Structure formats: structure tokens, C-alpha cells
Amino acid sequence: MARGLIGFVFIRIPYTKKFVNKELVITATGSEVVIAQLEDRRLTDLNREKSNNNFAVGDIYLGRVKKVMPGLNAAFVDVGYEKDAFLHYLDLGPQVQSLLKFIQQGQANKLANSSLADFTNEADIRKDGKISNVLSNNTNILVQIAKEPISTKGPRISSELSLAGRYLVLVPFSDKVSVSQKIKDSEEKNRLKRLIQSIRPKGFGVIIRTVAANKKVAELDQDLNELVQRWQQLVENLPTAQPKSKVLGEIRRTSALLRDVLNDSYQSITVDDQSIYNEVRSYISHIAPDKEKIVKLYKGKESVFEEFGIDRQIKAAFGQNVSLKSGAYLIVQHTEAMHVIDVNSGHRNRSDNDQETNALDTNLEAAVEISRQLRLRDMGGIIVIDFIDMHSPINRKLLFDKLREAMSQDRAKHTILPPSKFGLIQITRQRVRPEMVIETLEKCPSCNGTGEVQSSMLITDDIENNLRYIVTEQNQKGVKLWVNPYLEAFIKKGFPSMQMRWFLKYKIWVNVKAVPSYHFLEYHFLNNQEEEIKL
């Protein structure tokens, strides 16, 4: 009997990456700006910028060496912070002798211009040298903030200066051109390197960032010229700069974030403050004119974070217990030395699947959420994750690959170790700013955390007594009252309402605003600039 041949045709289906709708939502109060990044309306990053935020990453100060520590091979440098900044020998940079020579000439007003074309560099310092051979007490040195002050520690600084732009990073006293390792195309790497070599000013090195891939020469040249202008501004400030003063500030974190993350996947940027809206729109029109139309000014009655559901997500994401959709949950704890995350299956173990499958499904879901948590809280240092035990090496490999894939979106430098024989995965993650900590537990509305019950009937009397003091003693003309929604409804109800009676009595209209995140009896008075009035 003849057998027929059956042919199989394999068709390769091209992989198409799922489109993710990204948004930025920016809200401003009197003291800070809060920037939330959303992916498909899910909160992925949260950044806070204080309005008086000195010692931000990237700021350049004229510091004065306070004490050289040969045992640590480091020096403590006074940059004006309450704690001296820490400068290790390895953070001096190979061309520190050239920098010191440049500072001396700049402060003596002996520099003809900001160009380094005719500046003669000194020899590089040895990698295994001693800091006492380079710096001495009371030496003035330009330093850049590498890590903001965290806890009881002062800033971590570097004297290897660099100025970051959208596509390029300018490095003075160097001649190297390097390309981001994330650009994999060798032809594109060579194109960028040749292009930058042809336009870079003499005496400056350049680092080509990932977003520079496939960009035209005009865009890169414009970015390079702007960085050279910033260097020129630094040089102009140098003759009059005093030790401990800021010589050149990094751009605001709002603009810095846009510079670093803005791409075609961002569909909208919503801002609730007119001045920041103007700043963001102006900055985007400069760096990406085609994206200017996505910037929108929010004018709704509710807070912009409430409108986008961000307040609710913050409350859910920053607690010690973080719930997952499947019913599993994470326990996030912080110790002095590290962060510990425990993965628990919850009621997931009641599924019909076998234990190994349940463990794998829960761990894969947890890996995605953990990568989000690290970005949200900006957790740094050592993170130890206790996943649910799995016996199959294949499953452990799947988990490791899933975590690496999820963490690939993280802009902070990090290293992930494979699962240990105890089922633990260790991560080290770069930390340059204090960790984001948001208190999600609310005080008891009855006792205000004291354990003693106070009658809620007296809350309106307390509010009115404080209002009387603000109006008569402090002579405040514009007063806002932020309260829980239940309290807002009570103050505005009836005719005449309590709000109307206050107007008739004190000849001032108190704007009452409901804030859902406040606990039941919480209230705050604010002025016209939305700065809290201290009582």
C-alpha cells in the first residue's frame, strides 16, 4: 500500500509588541510638584519634587574640602548641606588635575572663554592612587551631586562632571565618544560615533544616549550646542562663585523626566498648574515640537489625581500588604540593611491546579508587580524576594526570565541574581534619591491616634475657633479649608449653611474642598498659594 506524504508548512508569525498607552499627570501644591506616570491608566512611577529642592542629582557646586581621610581614600567636602558630602577617590575622575587647574584659572578670571580647545590637560591620575596626593584641606573643587542626601547621610558627590541632554551627555576634559550599550545595531552605533566625532568641540567627550538612535544630525547638533551653552554658563558663574554655592543647577525634575522618558508612546501630559503647564509646553515645543499638542491644562473641580484615580492607586500600592488580582499578595518590609518582599499565595492555593502550577502562576504575577513596586517606591540597595518554593528548574528559570523582562523597563541600574537553592532572588538597585514613603494607614477618626475618644460633635467648634484665630489674629484674607468629603457635605448643607454663617460673621468666604484621602475628622487651612497655615 502506497503511503502518501503529508507536508507541513510552518508559518512564522511576526511578534508585535503590545502598544502601551502612557500618560503623565502632574499636580502642584505650594511646596512640591508630584509627577505620576501611568501605563494604560495604571500607576507605574511617582516622583516628588520639592520647590526648594537643593542638592538634586546633577547639581554642580563649588565645594571646599573639609577633611581628607587617607584610611577611607576619600574626602569630606562642604557643599552647604548640614552634613559634609562624601567624595571617594574613584569618583574623582581621571582628569581631576585638569579640573583643579581649570577652577584656579576660572576663579582668578584668567580664562579667555569657555572653550577647552586651547586648554592643556594635565596627566590622568592613577586608578590605584591615594586621595591625599590629589586633594588637601581647604581646596576648592567643582563637584556634582551623584546621590541626594538620604537619611542621616550627606550627599554623595563626584568631580567627574557631565551635562546631560536629551540625546547626548557632554563630558569636559575628555576626548572619548561612547555609545549606549542598549543600541544593538552596529551600523547605527558606527554612524552615531562618526557623526559626533565630526561635530563635538575639542576638549569635550560625548556619551550618546539610547534615544539618539536613528536621529538626524540636526537634532543631535542642536542638543550638543545647548549642552555647550550650559557649560559656558558654568564658566561664567565661576569667577564670582563662593565655596558652598551652586554653580550650575540641573533642570527641574519635571523637565528632566520629560527629557529622559518622552517618546512616541506618550499620548497625553495633564497638568493642573498654569505656570508648570507653560514650562512643560515650552520645554516640549523645544525638544519635541510634534508632541506639544499632547500637553493639556486640567481645570476640573476634583483634584487631577482624584480624576485619574491616582490617589486610590497610591493608597493601594504603598502599604505593607499589596494585593494582586489573583488573590495572592506581597508583604513589603524595610530593614536598616535591605528591603524584604515576601510572596504569599493567599486563596490562590484553593485553585484546581496542582501546587507547582499554582506556585509558578503566582510567582510570575508577583514578579511583574514587584518590578512596579521597586519603581514606584524608588527602592534601592539590596532587595531580597522570597518567592513561593518551586521544585522544577524549568519553572525557576521561567520566573527569573520573567523578572528580568519586567525589570527591563526600570531606568535605574540594577543587577538580578538567579534564584538560590532556598528560592530567594536578590536584586541590587541603584539609589540616588531618598526612597518614596507614603503613609497609607490612617489615624483612628475617633481618637486621633491617642486611644482616647473625643466627641465628633466638637469638630466644627474646633474648626471655627481656628478660623477665628486665622482671620482676626493672623489677618489672612484668602482662606481655604480642606476636609474629608463627609465633613464638607456637613459644612455646606442647609440654608444658611455653616459656610454662609462664617461669611456673614467674619466677612470672608472660606472655600471648602473635599479631599477623599483625608480621614474622617482631618482638616487643614491653606492660604491662596495653597500653603498650609500653621496653627
N, C-alpha and C positions, 0 to 999 in steps of 0.2 A: 504494500500500500504506500503510495507516494505521500510524503508529508509536505505540506505547504509551508513556506517560510512566512513568518509574521514579522513585519518590520515595525520597529518602534521609532518614533520621531520625538526627540527631546527639544522642546522649545524653551529657550532661556528668556524668562520674563524679566525685563529690566526693573531693578529696585528703584522705587520712587520714594523719596524721603517725605514723610508726612509734614504738611505745612502747619506750622505753629503760629498762631496769631499772637504777636507780642505787643504789649502796651506799657507805657509809663504813666503813672499817676503821681503828681507832685502836689503836696499841700504845704502851706507855710503858716506858722504862728509867729508871735513876736520874737521867740527865742531860737527857733530852729526850722529847718526845712526837712521834710520827710519824703523820700522818693521810694515808691513801690514799683517793682517790675512784675508784670503779670504775663503768664503764658496761657492762652485760652481761658482768661479770667481767673486763673489760679495763681496765687501769690508765690513767687519764686525768690525774690530778693527784696530786702528792705534796707535802706540807707538813711541815716540821720546826719544832718549837717548843722552844727551849732552856728548861730550867726556870728559869734565871736570866736570861731574855732581857729586858734593859733596852733602851731606845731602839727599841721596837717601833713600827710605824706606828700613829698615833693617840694615843700617849702625850703628855701635856701637862706641860711642865717650866717652872719658873721659871728662865729663863736670865739671864745677865749679859753685856751687850755688851762684848766684849773689844777689838775694833778695828773702826772704821768705815773702809771702803775706798771713797772717792769715785770712784776710777778704775773700779771694778767696779760702782759704785752698789749696793753690798752691805755687809753687816757679818758679822763672825765672832762667834759667840755661844758662851759657855762654858755647856754643859749637863751637865758632869761626865764627858763622854767624853774619851778621850786626845787626840782631835783636835777642835778647835773646830767647831761646827756652822755651816753656811753659810745666811745669810738674805739673799735678794735683795730689792730694793725692790719688785718686782712681787709678792712673796709676803707683803708686809706686810698687805695687805688695805686697802680704802678707809677702814675705821673704826679704824685703828690708834691714832689720837689718843684715841678714846674708850676703847680698851683700856688704854692707858697711864694715863689718868686713873682708870679703874676699879681698876687694880693699886695705884696710890698710895693710894687711899681704902681698899682692902681690906687692905693691909699696915699702914696706920695704924689699922685697926679702926674705921673711920668709916662702914662700910656697915651700914644697919639690917637688911637682909635680902638675899637673893639676887635679888630681883625687879629687873627693869630698867624697870618701869613708870614710876617717878619719876626715873629716871636720865636726865640731859640729855646727849645725844650731841654730840660735837664734829663739826666740819665734816669731810667726806671729804677725804683727801689727793688731790693731782693725780696722774693716771696717768703723767705725764711728769716727775714731781718728782725731787728729789735726796734720797738717804737721809740725808745729813748734816743736812738740815733737819728730820728726824724723830727720829733717834737720835743719841746721843752715847756716848762711852765710859763704862762702869760703870753704864749704865742697866739697871734690872731690867725684864724683859719676859716675858710668858707666850708660849710657843711650842709648836707641835705638830709631832711628828715626821712628815714627809711621805715621806722616804726613809731607810731604815735605813743604818747605816754599811756601805759597800761598798768592799772592797779597802783602799786607803790613804786613802780619803776619809772625813771625818766625816759625821754625819747631815745631811740636807737638811731644813730646817725652814720653818714658816710661822707667822705670827702671826694669820692669819685662822682663828680657832678654829671647830671644828664637832664636834658629838657625834652619832655615827651610831647609829641604832636599826634595828629590823627593817624598818619601813615608812617611817620619816622620818629626816631629818637636821636637827638643831637648830643654828641659826647665830645667836649672840648679836650684839647691836648692829646688827641689821638689821630690816627690815620687809617683805622680799620673800618671796613664796611662789612657788616654781618647781616644775615637774613634769618628771619624767624624759622625755627625748625618745623613749624606747623605748615609751612609752604612746601609741599612734597614734590611739585613739578620742577625737575632740574632745569628745564629750559627757561621757565619763568624765573627761577632763582638767578640764573645767569643773566637774564635780561635786566632784572632789577639791579643786580650788582653792577653791571656795566653802566647802566643809566645813572645810578647815584654816584659812581666814581667820576663820571664826567661833569656832574653839576655841584658836587659837595665843595664847600670852601676849604682852602688849605688850612691845616691845623685842627680840623674837626673830624671826628669819626662819626659814623651813622649806623644805627641799628634799624633795619627795615622790618616793620611790624607786619603781622599776618594779613591785616585788612588792606595792605598795599598791593596784594596780588591782583594782577590784570588792570591796575590803574594806569592812566596815561601820564606822560611826562609832565604835562602842565599842572596836574593836580599835585604830583609829588614835589615839583619845583616850588609851587605856592606854599605847601606845607613847610618845606625846608626854609624858605625865606622868612616865614613867620617865626620859626624857631631861632633863626639868626637874629631877628629883631628883638626877641626876648633876651637873648644873650647880650645884645647891645644895651638893653635896658639895665641888666645886671651890672655891666661895666660902668654905665653912667651913674649908678647909685653907689658904687664902691668908694669913691673919694670922700663922700660925706657920711658913710656908714660908721656907726659906733658899735663896738662889741656888744653882743647880745641882741642886736636888732635884726629884723627880717630884711634881707636884701632883695629877694625876689620871691613872690608868693605863687604857689600853684593856683591854677584857675579854680573857681568854685566847684565843689564836688558835683553839683548838678551838671555843669558843663563838662567836667572831666568824665562823668559817667556816660554822657552822650557821645563824647569823643571816642570812648573805648568800646561801647556796645552798639551804637546805632548802625543798623543795616536795613536791608530791604524788607525784612520780616516784621519790622515795627509798623503797625498800622495806625496808631494814634498816641499822642502825648497830651495828657489832660492836666492843666494847671489851674489852681484856684486863686492865684495871686497875680495881680496885674503886672507888678514890676518883674517878677520871675518869668511870667509869660513873655514879656517884652525881651528879657535877657535870653530865654531859651529860643524864641523865634529868631532873634538876631543871630545867635550863635549857629543855629541850624541853617539859616539862609547863607551863612558864610561857609560852613563845612559841607553841606549837602542841600543846595538850593531846591532840588526836586522834592525834598521831604518837608519843606517849610509848611505846606498846607495841612500836614497831619497834626500840627500844634493847635490845641483848642483851649480857650479860656472857659472854665467852668463857672456858671452863675446860678446853680441850683440852690434851693433853700436848705436842703440837707448838706451835711459835710460831704466832700467829694469821696472820702474814704468810706463813708456810710453808703453812698450811692453805688459804689463799685463793690460793696461787700467786703472791703479790706479789713475793716475793724473786726468783723466777725472771724475772718480767717486768722488775724493776729492772735485773737483770744484762743482760738483752737490750736494754733501751731506753737505757741511759746510756753505752754505749760510743761510740767514734768511728764505727764502722760499725753501721748499723741496717738489718736485713734486712726486706724486705717479702714478703708472701705469694706474689707472682707470681715471685719470684726476683730482682727488682730490689733495689737497696739505696741508702741515703743515707750520705754521709760528712759528719759534723758536725765543724767545726773552729772554734776560738775564737782570735781575734787581739786585740791590745790595743784596736783601734778598733771592731771589729764581729765578728759571727758569720757564718760562711760555710757554706752547705749545698749539697752537690753531689749531683745525682740521677743515678744510673747504672742502665742497663737490665739489667746482668748477663746471665744467659742468656735473658732475655725476648726478645732480638733474634733468637732462633732460631725464634720463632713463625712460623706460615704467613702471618700478616697482613703487609701492606706496612709500610714503615718509618714512615710518617706515623701510621698507626693504632696501631702499637706504641708510638710516642713519646707519643701522646695518652693511651692507656690507662695507661702507666707514670706519666706526669705527674699524671694525675687521682688515682691511688692514692697517689702521693708527697705530693700536696697535703694529703690527709686526715691522713697520718702526720706531716707537718711541723707542722700545727696542733697535733697532740697533743704533739709533742716540745717545742714552744715553751711549752706549759702545764706539762708535766712538769718541764722543767729551769728554768722561770721565766726564760727567756732574754729580755733586754731590750736597749734601744738599737737599733742598726741591724743588721738581718739581711738578707743578700744570698743569694738562692737561684738556683742555676744549674740550670734545668730542661733537659731534652733538647730540642734545637732542633726547632721545628715551623715549616713554611712557610705553612700555612693561617692566615689571620687569624681565621677562624671558630673553629679549634681553640684559638688563643691566647686568644680571648675565652671559650671554654668553660673553659679552665684558670683564668683569672682569676676567673670567677664561682664555680667550684668551691672555690677557695682562700678567697674571701670568705665563702662559705657555711660552710665548715669552721671559719673563724676567728670566726664569729658567736657561737660558744659560749664564746669567750675573754672573761673578765671584765675583763682588763687593757685599757686604752685602746691602740688600735693604728691604724695607717694602712697601707694596702696600695697600692702604685703598680702600674699596668698593666705588662705585660712590655715591656722595652726592645727596641730593634732587635737587641740581642745575645742576647735570650732570657732576660735576667735579671729577676727580680722582687725589688723592695726592700720591706722591711717595717720600720716603726719601731714599737716596742712599749714600753709604759711599764714601767719597772723601779723598784720601791720597796723590794725586798729583795735580798740577795745571791743570785746565781744558784745553783741547786741543782746541786752537783757530787758525783757518787758514783763512786768508783774501781771500775771493773769488771775491770781487769787484775789478776790475782793474782800474788803473788810465786812464783818457782820453788820448789817444795817441797823440792828437793834443796839449793839453795844460798842460799835466803832472800834472793835478790837480790844476793848478793855475788860470784857467779861461782865460789865455792869450795864444794866438796861436803862436807857434814857427814853423818856416819853417822846414818841414821834410827834405828839401834838405841839411840842415846843419848837419844832424845827423852823416854822415860819416866824416865830418870835425872834429866834436867833438870827435869821436872815435879815429881818427888818432892823434889829439892833445894829448889825454890821453895816447895813445900808445907811442908817442914820449917821454912823461914825464916818463913813466914807464921804458922804455929801457935806456934812456940817464941819467936820474936823479936818478932813483932807482936801475939801473943796474940789472934788472930782466933778467934772462937767459931763463927761460921757461914761456911762457905766453899763456894763453887760453882765448878765447873770447866767452862768451855765449850770444846768441841773439835770437830774435824771428825768426821763420823759413823764413819769407819773407825777413828779413834783411840778414840772412845767404845766401840766394839764390842770393841777390844783390851783396854781398861781393865776392862771388865765381864765379860770371858769367864773361864771356868774356875771351879774351886772349891778353895781360896778364890780369889776374883778379886783383882786388884790393888786395887780399891776396898775390898774387905773387909780386905786386909792393911793398908791405910792406916788403917782404923778401929781395928784391933787395936793398931797401933803408936802412933798419935797420939791415940787416944780422941776422934776427931772424924769424923763421917760427911760425906764430900765428895760433894755432889750433882753428878753428871756429866751434862751436857746436850749433845746433838749439835746443831751449827749447820751446816747444809749449805753456807752461803755461805763458811765458813772454808776456807782452803787446807789441804793435806794435814797439815802439821805445825804449824798455828797453834793456839794455846791461850791462854785468858785466865782468870785467877782473879777472882771477884767476891765481894762481901760479901752480906749478907742483903738490902740495899737495891738489889742488882744494880748497884752502882757498882764499877768495875774497881779492883782492888787493885794499886797501883803497886809494882813490884818494884825 
